[in-house]
Amino acid sequence: MTTTSTVTVEGMTCDHCVRAVQSELADVPGVAAVDVDLATGRVAITADRPLDDDAVREAVEAAGYQVAS
């Protein structure tokens, strides 16, 4: 079962930011794909299982950014 969730990430300003967020989120168990829209800050995460919101938030924070509440 594939699921897709979307979060908004604050603070991304360049392609390096996008790659950092993609890299950290790719390490979250179950994540199959990460699509980042730099202009809007929206990050679509496709996974093969339901995602742990805390794991997503921690991965974004590890990249140096914040998930908008």
PDB file of N, CA, C and O in Angstrom, chain B, residues numbered from 101:
ATOM      1  N   MET B 101       0.845  -1.186   0.000  1.00  0.00           N
ATOM      2  CA  MET B 101       0.000   0.000   0.000  1.00  0.00           C
ATOM      3  C   MET B 101       0.885   1.242   0.000  1.00  0.00           C
ATOM      4  O   MET B 101       1.700   1.432   0.903  1.00  0.00           O
ATOM      5  N   THR B 102       0.724   2.063  -0.990  1.00  0.00           N
ATOM      6  CA  THR B 102       1.510   3.286  -1.103  1.00  0.00           C
ATOM      7  C   THR B 102       0.701   4.445  -0.544  1.00  0.00           C
ATOM      8  O   THR B 102      -0.489   4.581  -0.828  1.00  0.00           O
ATOM      9  N   THR B 103       1.358   5.278   0.252  1.00  0.00           N
ATOM     10  CA  THR B 103       0.716   6.467   0.796  1.00  0.00           C
ATOM     11  C   THR B 103       1.520   7.689   0.385  1.00  0.00           C
ATOM     12  O   THR B 103       2.732   7.612   0.186  1.00  0.00           O
ATOM     13  N   THR B 104       0.836   8.812   0.260  1.00  0.00           N
ATOM     14  CA  THR B 104       1.514  10.072  -0.018  1.00  0.00           C
ATOM     15  C   THR B 104       1.052  11.084   1.008  1.00  0.00           C
ATOM     16  O   THR B 104      -0.146  11.255   1.234  1.00  0.00           O
ATOM     17  N   SER B 105       2.008  11.752   1.624  1.00  0.00           N
ATOM     18  CA  SER B 105       1.669  12.825   2.555  1.00  0.00           C
ATOM     19  C   SER B 105       2.448  14.069   2.145  1.00  0.00           C
ATOM     20  O   SER B 105       3.503  13.987   1.515  1.00  0.00           O
ATOM     21  N   THR B 106       1.904  15.208   2.514  1.00  0.00           N
ATOM     22  CA  THR B 106       2.526  16.480   2.157  1.00  0.00           C
ATOM     23  C   THR B 106       2.746  17.305   3.416  1.00  0.00           C
ATOM     24  O   THR B 106       1.862  17.428   4.263  1.00  0.00           O
ATOM     25  N   VAL B 107       3.940  17.864   3.518  1.00  0.00           N
ATOM     26  CA  VAL B 107       4.259  18.788   4.607  1.00  0.00           C
ATOM     27  C   VAL B 107       4.810  20.067   3.994  1.00  0.00           C
ATOM     28  O   VAL B 107       5.287  20.066   2.859  1.00  0.00           O
ATOM     29  N   THR B 108       4.743  21.140   4.740  1.00  0.00           N
ATOM     30  CA  THR B 108       5.346  22.403   4.313  1.00  0.00           C
ATOM     31  C   THR B 108       6.576  22.640   5.169  1.00  0.00           C
ATOM     32  O   THR B 108       6.519  22.606   6.399  1.00  0.00           O
ATOM     33  N   VAL B 109       7.693  22.881   4.486  1.00  0.00           N
ATOM     34  CA  VAL B 109       8.966  23.079   5.166  1.00  0.00           C
ATOM     35  C   VAL B 109       9.364  24.546   5.040  1.00  0.00           C
ATOM     36  O   VAL B 109       9.360  25.113   3.948  1.00  0.00           O
ATOM     37  N   GLU B 110       9.703  25.141   6.164  1.00  0.00           N
ATOM     38  CA  GLU B 110      10.096  26.548   6.193  1.00  0.00           C
ATOM     39  C   GLU B 110      11.608  26.694   6.146  1.00  0.00           C
ATOM     40  O   GLU B 110      12.337  25.912   6.757  1.00  0.00           O
ATOM     41  N   GLY B 111      12.074  27.706   5.413  1.00  0.00           N
ATOM     42  CA  GLY B 111      13.483  28.060   5.440  1.00  0.00           C
ATOM     43  C   GLY B 111      14.296  27.629   4.237  1.00  0.00           C
ATOM     44  O   GLY B 111      15.465  28.000   4.128  1.00  0.00           O
ATOM     45  N   MET B 112      13.716  26.858   3.330  1.00  0.00           N
ATOM     46  CA  MET B 112      14.477  26.429   2.149  1.00  0.00           C
ATOM     47  C   MET B 112      14.580  27.586   1.164  1.00  0.00           C
ATOM     48  O   MET B 112      13.590  28.253   0.865  1.00  0.00           O
ATOM     49  N   THR B 113      15.812  27.818   0.658  1.00  0.00           N
ATOM     50  CA  THR B 113      16.005  28.946  -0.250  1.00  0.00           C
ATOM     51  C   THR B 113      16.731  28.589  -1.542  1.00  0.00           C
ATOM     52  O   THR B 113      16.811  29.414  -2.452  1.00  0.00           O
ATOM     53  N   CYS B 114      17.268  27.357  -1.636  1.00  0.00           N
ATOM     54  CA  CYS B 114      18.071  27.026  -2.814  1.00  0.00           C
ATOM     55  C   CYS B 114      18.053  25.518  -3.078  1.00  0.00           C
ATOM     56  O   CYS B 114      17.459  24.752  -2.319  1.00  0.00           O
ATOM     57  N   ASP B 115      18.705  25.108  -4.149  1.00  0.00           N
ATOM     58  CA  ASP B 115      18.754  23.695  -4.503  1.00  0.00           C
ATOM     59  C   ASP B 115      19.484  22.867  -3.450  1.00  0.00           C
ATOM     60  O   ASP B 115      19.147  21.703  -3.236  1.00  0.00           O
ATOM     61  N   HIS B 116      20.473  23.452  -2.797  1.00  0.00           N
ATOM     62  CA  HIS B 116      21.161  22.736  -1.715  1.00  0.00           C
ATOM     63  C   HIS B 116      20.174  22.385  -0.604  1.00  0.00           C
ATOM     64  O   HIS B 116      20.211  21.282  -0.057  1.00  0.00           O
ATOM     65  N   CYS B 117      19.298  23.326  -0.276  1.00  0.00           N
ATOM     66  CA  CYS B 117      18.274  23.091   0.745  1.00  0.00           C
ATOM     67  C   CYS B 117      17.391  21.917   0.339  1.00  0.00           C
ATOM     68  O   CYS B 117      17.097  21.038   1.148  1.00  0.00           O
ATOM     69  N   VAL B 118      16.973  21.915  -0.920  1.00  0.00           N
ATOM     70  CA  VAL B 118      16.115  20.847  -1.437  1.00  0.00           C
ATOM     71  C   VAL B 118      16.815  19.501  -1.301  1.00  0.00           C
ATOM     72  O   VAL B 118      16.217  18.535  -0.827  1.00  0.00           O
ATOM     73  N   ARG B 119      18.070  19.433  -1.710  1.00  0.00           N
ATOM     74  CA  ARG B 119      18.814  18.165  -1.638  1.00  0.00           C
ATOM     75  C   ARG B 119      18.993  17.697  -0.201  1.00  0.00           C
ATOM     76  O   ARG B 119      18.929  16.499   0.073  1.00  0.00           O
ATOM     77  N   ALA B 120      19.218  18.635   0.722  1.00  0.00           N
ATOM     78  CA  ALA B 120      19.391  18.270   2.130  1.00  0.00           C
ATOM     79  C   ALA B 120      18.107  17.657   2.689  1.00  0.00           C
ATOM     80  O   ALA B 120      18.151  16.641   3.382  1.00  0.00           O
ATOM     81  N   VAL B 121      16.973  18.271   2.389  1.00  0.00           N
ATOM     82  CA  VAL B 121      15.689  17.758   2.870  1.00  0.00           C
ATOM     83  C   VAL B 121      15.390  16.399   2.224  1.00  0.00           C
ATOM     84  O   VAL B 121      14.965  15.463   2.901  1.00  0.00           O
ATOM     85  N   GLN B 122      15.616  16.301   0.912  1.00  0.00           N
ATOM     86  CA  GLN B 122      15.377  15.018   0.230  1.00  0.00           C
ATOM     87  C   GLN B 122      16.240  13.914   0.817  1.00  0.00           C
ATOM     88  O   GLN B 122      15.759  12.803   1.039  1.00  0.00           O
ATOM     89  N   SER B 123      17.500  14.207   1.069  1.00  0.00           N
ATOM     90  CA  SER B 123      18.424  13.208   1.589  1.00  0.00           C
ATOM     91  C   SER B 123      18.003  12.713   2.965  1.00  0.00           C
ATOM     92  O   SER B 123      17.989  11.507   3.211  1.00  0.00           O
ATOM     93  N   GLU B 124      17.664  13.618   3.854  1.00  0.00           N
ATOM     94  CA  GLU B 124      17.261  13.225   5.210  1.00  0.00           C
ATOM     95  C   GLU B 124      15.950  12.440   5.191  1.00  0.00           C
ATOM     96  O   GLU B 124      15.814  11.436   5.889  1.00  0.00           O
ATOM     97  N   LEU B 125      14.986  12.900   4.389  1.00  0.00           N
ATOM     98  CA  LEU B 125      13.702  12.197   4.345  1.00  0.00           C
ATOM     99  C   LEU B 125      13.826  10.825   3.693  1.00  0.00           C
ATOM    100  O   LEU B 125      13.090   9.903   4.044  1.00  0.00           O
ATOM    101  N   ALA B 126      14.745  10.683   2.751  1.00  0.00           N
ATOM    102  CA  ALA B 126      14.939   9.385   2.089  1.00  0.00           C
ATOM    103  C   ALA B 126      15.394   8.316   3.079  1.00  0.00           C
ATOM    104  O   ALA B 126      15.209   7.124   2.832  1.00  0.00           O
ATOM    105  N   ASP B 127      15.986   8.735   4.197  1.00  0.00           N
ATOM    106  CA  ASP B 127      16.455   7.792   5.207  1.00  0.00           C
ATOM    107  C   ASP B 127      15.362   7.347   6.184  1.00  0.00           C
ATOM    108  O   ASP B 127      15.585   6.447   6.994  1.00  0.00           O
ATOM    109  N   VAL B 128      14.184   7.973   6.112  1.00  0.00           N
ATOM    110  CA  VAL B 128      13.083   7.578   6.991  1.00  0.00           C
ATOM    111  C   VAL B 128      12.545   6.233   6.500  1.00  0.00           C
ATOM    112  O   VAL B 128      12.253   6.087   5.313  1.00  0.00           O
ATOM    113  N   PRO B 129      12.410   5.252   7.390  1.00  0.00           N
ATOM    114  CA  PRO B 129      11.920   3.930   6.974  1.00  0.00           C
ATOM    115  C   PRO B 129      10.592   4.013   6.223  1.00  0.00           C
ATOM    116  O   PRO B 129       9.641   4.648   6.678  1.00  0.00           O
ATOM    117  N   GLY B 130      10.552   3.356   5.064  1.00  0.00           N
ATOM    118  CA  GLY B 130       9.340   3.305   4.268  1.00  0.00           C
ATOM    119  C   GLY B 130       9.264   4.337   3.155  1.00  0.00           C
ATOM    120  O   GLY B 130       8.462   4.184   2.233  1.00  0.00           O
ATOM    121  N   VAL B 131      10.077   5.382   3.219  1.00  0.00           N
ATOM    122  CA  VAL B 131      10.002   6.439   2.212  1.00  0.00           C
ATOM    123  C   VAL B 131      10.544   5.927   0.878  1.00  0.00           C
ATOM    124  O   VAL B 131      11.659   5.411   0.796  1.00  0.00           O
ATOM    125  N   ALA B 132       9.728   6.083  -0.161  1.00  0.00           N
ATOM    126  CA  ALA B 132      10.102   5.628  -1.499  1.00  0.00           C
ATOM    127  C   ALA B 132      10.508   6.788  -2.403  1.00  0.00           C
ATOM    128  O   ALA B 132      11.357   6.627  -3.280  1.00  0.00           O
ATOM    129  N   ALA B 133       9.899   7.964  -2.190  1.00  0.00           N
ATOM    130  CA  ALA B 133      10.196   9.121  -3.041  1.00  0.00           C
ATOM    131  C   ALA B 133       9.891  10.406  -2.276  1.00  0.00           C
ATOM    132  O   ALA B 133       9.004  10.452  -1.423  1.00  0.00           O
ATOM    133  N   VAL B 134      10.658  11.453  -2.611  1.00  0.00           N
ATOM    134  CA  VAL B 134      10.466  12.767  -2.000  1.00  0.00           C
ATOM    135  C   VAL B 134      10.480  13.794  -3.118  1.00  0.00           C
ATOM    136  O   VAL B 134      11.440  13.872  -3.885  1.00  0.00           O
ATOM    137  N   ASP B 135       9.409  14.589  -3.212  1.00  0.00           N
ATOM    138  CA  ASP B 135       9.315  15.621  -4.240  1.00  0.00           C
ATOM    139  C   ASP B 135       9.179  16.970  -3.547  1.00  0.00           C
ATOM    140  O   ASP B 135       8.195  17.220  -2.850  1.00  0.00           O
ATOM    141  N   VAL B 136      10.172  17.841  -3.741  1.00  0.00           N
ATOM    142  CA  VAL B 136      10.196  19.140  -3.065  1.00  0.00           C
ATOM    143  C   VAL B 136       9.895  20.249  -4.064  1.00  0.00           C
ATOM    144  O   VAL B 136      10.511  20.323  -5.127  1.00  0.00           O
ATOM    145  N   ASP B 137       8.940  21.112  -3.712  1.00  0.00           N
ATOM    146  CA  ASP B 137       8.646  22.315  -4.498  1.00  0.00           C
ATOM    147  C   ASP B 137       9.260  23.485  -3.740  1.00  0.00           C
ATOM    148  O   ASP B 137       8.696  23.960  -2.755  1.00  0.00           O
ATOM    149  N   LEU B 138      10.422  23.947  -4.205  1.00  0.00           N
ATOM    150  CA  LEU B 138      11.154  25.004  -3.510  1.00  0.00           C
ATOM    151  C   LEU B 138      10.337  26.284  -3.393  1.00  0.00           C
ATOM    152  O   LEU B 138      10.388  26.957  -2.364  1.00  0.00           O
ATOM    153  N   ALA B 139       9.587  26.627  -4.433  1.00  0.00           N
ATOM    154  CA  ALA B 139       8.842  27.887  -4.436  1.00  0.00           C
ATOM    155  C   ALA B 139       7.785  27.945  -3.341  1.00  0.00           C
ATOM    156  O   ALA B 139       7.566  28.999  -2.744  1.00  0.00           O
ATOM    157  N   THR B 140       7.131  26.822  -3.076  1.00  0.00           N
ATOM    158  CA  THR B 140       6.056  26.814  -2.081  1.00  0.00           C
ATOM    159  C   THR B 140       6.481  26.208  -0.746  1.00  0.00           C
ATOM    160  O   THR B 140       5.813  26.401   0.269  1.00  0.00           O
ATOM    161  N   GLY B 141       7.596  25.475  -0.752  1.00  0.00           N
ATOM    162  CA  GLY B 141       8.032  24.788   0.454  1.00  0.00           C
ATOM    163  C   GLY B 141       7.302  23.480   0.687  1.00  0.00           C
ATOM    164  O   GLY B 141       7.509  22.823   1.707  1.00  0.00           O
ATOM    165  N   ARG B 142       6.452  23.098  -0.248  1.00  0.00           N
ATOM    166  CA  ARG B 142       5.681  21.861  -0.084  1.00  0.00           C
ATOM    167  C   ARG B 142       6.544  20.655  -0.446  1.00  0.00           C
ATOM    168  O   ARG B 142       7.244  20.644  -1.458  1.00  0.00           O
ATOM    169  N   VAL B 143       6.471  19.643   0.414  1.00  0.00           N
ATOM    170  CA  VAL B 143       7.238  18.427   0.223  1.00  0.00           C
ATOM    171  C   VAL B 143       6.261  17.251   0.205  1.00  0.00           C
ATOM    172  O   VAL B 143       5.591  16.973   1.199  1.00  0.00           O
ATOM    173  N   ALA B 144       6.191  16.570  -0.931  1.00  0.00           N
ATOM    174  CA  ALA B 144       5.335  15.389  -1.061  1.00  0.00           C
ATOM    175  C   ALA B 144       6.200  14.159  -0.813  1.00  0.00           C
ATOM    176  O   ALA B 144       7.235  13.972  -1.452  1.00  0.00           O
ATOM    177  N   ILE B 145       5.760  13.328   0.123  1.00  0.00           N
ATOM    178  CA  ILE B 145       6.524  12.144   0.518  1.00  0.00           C
ATOM    179  C   ILE B 145       5.696  10.914   0.181  1.00  0.00           C
ATOM    180  O   ILE B 145       4.587  10.747   0.688  1.00  0.00           O
ATOM    181  N   THR B 146       6.236  10.055  -0.673  1.00  0.00           N
ATOM    182  CA  THR B 146       5.576   8.811  -1.030  1.00  0.00           C
ATOM    183  C   THR B 146       6.251   7.693  -0.249  1.00  0.00           C
ATOM    184  O   THR B 146       7.477   7.587  -0.225  1.00  0.00           O
ATOM    185  N   ALA B 147       5.432   6.864   0.387  1.00  0.00           N
ATOM    186  CA  ALA B 147       5.975   5.798   1.224  1.00  0.00           C
ATOM    187  C   ALA B 147       5.203   4.504   1.001  1.00  0.00           C
ATOM    188  O   ALA B 147       4.067   4.507   0.528  1.00  0.00           O
ATOM    189  N   ASP B 148       5.856   3.393   1.357  1.00  0.00           N
ATOM    190  CA  ASP B 148       5.211   2.101   1.194  1.00  0.00           C
ATOM    191  C   ASP B 148       4.511   1.640   2.466  1.00  0.00           C
ATOM    192  O   ASP B 148       4.086   0.490   2.575  1.00  0.00           O
ATOM    193  N   ARG B 149       4.397   2.563   3.436  1.00  0.00           N
ATOM    194  CA  ARG B 149       3.677   2.295   4.694  1.00  0.00           C
ATOM    195  C   ARG B 149       3.302   3.640   5.298  1.00  0.00           C
ATOM    196  O   ARG B 149       3.846   4.665   4.888  1.00  0.00           O
ATOM    197  N   PRO B 150       2.398   3.664   6.250  1.00  0.00           N
ATOM    198  CA  PRO B 150       2.071   4.939   6.904  1.00  0.00           C
ATOM    199  C   PRO B 150       3.324   5.535   7.552  1.00  0.00           C
ATOM    200  O   PRO B 150       4.119   4.822   8.165  1.00  0.00           O
ATOM    201  N   LEU B 151       3.484   6.843   7.407  1.00  0.00           N
ATOM    202  CA  LEU B 151       4.665   7.516   7.940  1.00  0.00           C
ATOM    203  C   LEU B 151       4.451   7.979   9.368  1.00  0.00           C
ATOM    204  O   LEU B 151       3.350   8.370   9.757  1.00  0.00           O
ATOM    205  N   ASP B 152       5.511   7.927  10.128  1.00  0.00           N
ATOM    206  CA  ASP B 152       5.532   8.448  11.492  1.00  0.00           C
ATOM    207  C   ASP B 152       5.790   9.950  11.397  1.00  0.00           C
ATOM    208  O   ASP B 152       6.860  10.371  10.957  1.00  0.00           O
ATOM    209  N   ASP B 153       4.815  10.754  11.808  1.00  0.00           N
ATOM    210  CA  ASP B 153       4.959  12.212  11.721  1.00  0.00           C
ATOM    211  C   ASP B 153       6.190  12.721  12.465  1.00  0.00           C
ATOM    212  O   ASP B 153       6.854  13.651  12.009  1.00  0.00           O
ATOM    213  N   ASP B 154       6.489  12.114  13.603  1.00  0.00           N
ATOM    214  CA  ASP B 154       7.663  12.532  14.363  1.00  0.00           C
ATOM    215  C   ASP B 154       8.949  12.248  13.601  1.00  0.00           C
ATOM    216  O   ASP B 154       9.881  13.052  13.640  1.00  0.00           O
ATOM    217  N   ALA B 155       9.013  11.115  12.907  1.00  0.00           N
ATOM    218  CA  ALA B 155      10.202  10.769  12.124  1.00  0.00           C
ATOM    219  C   ALA B 155      10.388  11.758  10.978  1.00  0.00           C
ATOM    220  O   ALA B 155      11.514  12.146  10.668  1.00  0.00           O
ATOM    221  N   VAL B 156       9.291  12.164  10.350  1.00  0.00           N
ATOM    222  CA  VAL B 156       9.362  13.148   9.261  1.00  0.00           C
ATOM    223  C   VAL B 156       9.868  14.473   9.807  1.00  0.00           C
ATOM    224  O   VAL B 156      10.766  15.084   9.228  1.00  0.00           O
ATOM    225  N   ARG B 157       9.298  14.916  10.910  1.00  0.00           N
ATOM    226  CA  ARG B 157       9.708  16.189  11.522  1.00  0.00           C
ATOM    227  C   ARG B 157      11.190  16.146  11.920  1.00  0.00           C
ATOM    228  O   ARG B 157      11.926  17.104  11.681  1.00  0.00           O
ATOM    229  N   GLU B 158      11.620  15.044  12.523  1.00  0.00           N
ATOM    230  CA  GLU B 158      13.017  14.914  12.931  1.00  0.00           C
ATOM    231  C   GLU B 158      13.958  14.928  11.729  1.00  0.00           C
ATOM    232  O   GLU B 158      15.041  15.508  11.806  1.00  0.00           O
ATOM    233  N   ALA B 159      13.564  14.301  10.622  1.00  0.00           N
ATOM    234  CA  ALA B 159      14.401  14.297   9.434  1.00  0.00           C
ATOM    235  C   ALA B 159      14.545  15.708   8.853  1.00  0.00           C
ATOM    236  O   ALA B 159      15.635  16.115   8.451  1.00  0.00           O
ATOM    237  N   VAL B 160      13.440  16.440   8.815  1.00  0.00           N
ATOM    238  CA  VAL B 160      13.480  17.821   8.310  1.00  0.00           C
ATOM    239  C   VAL B 160      14.366  18.676   9.216  1.00  0.00           C
ATOM    240  O   VAL B 160      15.160  19.483   8.732  1.00  0.00           O
ATOM    241  N   GLU B 161      14.228  18.495  10.524  1.00  0.00           N
ATOM    242  CA  GLU B 161      15.044  19.261  11.470  1.00  0.00           C
ATOM    243  C   GLU B 161      16.523  18.884  11.345  1.00  0.00           C
ATOM    244  O   GLU B 161      17.394  19.740  11.496  1.00  0.00           O
ATOM    245  N   ALA B 162      16.808  17.610  11.070  1.00  0.00           N
ATOM    246  CA  ALA B 162      18.200  17.170  10.889  1.00  0.00           C
ATOM    247  C   ALA B 162      18.827  17.847   9.673  1.00  0.00           C
ATOM    248  O   ALA B 162      20.037  18.069   9.631  1.00  0.00           O
ATOM    249  N   ALA B 163      17.987  18.175   8.680  1.00  0.00           N
ATOM    250  CA  ALA B 163      18.475  18.875   7.497  1.00  0.00           C
ATOM    251  C   ALA B 163      18.657  20.379   7.772  1.00  0.00           C
ATOM    252  O   ALA B 163      19.242  21.099   6.963  1.00  0.00           O
ATOM    253  N   GLY B 164      18.150  20.837   8.915  1.00  0.00           N
ATOM    254  CA  GLY B 164      18.327  22.242   9.290  1.00  0.00           C
ATOM    255  C   GLY B 164      17.121  23.119   9.046  1.00  0.00           C
ATOM    256  O   GLY B 164      17.248  24.342   8.991  1.00  0.00           O
ATOM    257  N   TYR B 165      15.942  22.513   8.898  1.00  0.00           N
ATOM    258  CA  TYR B 165      14.721  23.273   8.562  1.00  0.00           C
ATOM    259  C   TYR B 165      13.609  22.898   9.516  1.00  0.00           C
ATOM    260  O   TYR B 165      13.779  22.024  10.366  1.00  0.00           O
ATOM    261  N   GLN B 166      12.478  23.552   9.378  1.00  0.00           N
ATOM    262  CA  GLN B 166      11.336  23.318  10.258  1.00  0.00           C
ATOM    263  C   GLN B 166      10.103  22.961   9.446  1.00  0.00           C
ATOM    264  O   GLN B 166       9.873  23.508   8.367  1.00  0.00           O
ATOM    265  N   VAL B 167       9.312  22.034   9.979  1.00  0.00           N
ATOM    266  CA  VAL B 167       8.006  21.738   9.391  1.00  0.00           C
ATOM    267  C   VAL B 167       7.052  22.786   9.903  1.00  0.00           C
ATOM    268  O   VAL B 167       6.967  23.014  11.109  1.00  0.00           O
ATOM    269  N   ALA B 168       6.322  23.437   8.993  1.00  0.00           N
ATOM    270  CA  ALA B 168       5.345  24.440   9.390  1.00  0.00           C
ATOM    271  C   ALA B 168       4.200  23.763  10.122  1.00  0.00           C
ATOM    272  O   ALA B 168       3.779  22.670   9.742  1.00  0.00           O
ATOM    273  N   SER B 169       3.693  24.400  11.169  1.00  0.00           N
ATOM    274  CA  SER B 169       2.594  23.789  11.920  1.00  0.00           C
ATOM    275  C   SER B 169       1.242  24.213  11.382  1.00  0.00           C
ATOM    276  O   SER B 169       0.210  23.789  11.901  1.00  0.00           O
TER     277      SER B 169
END
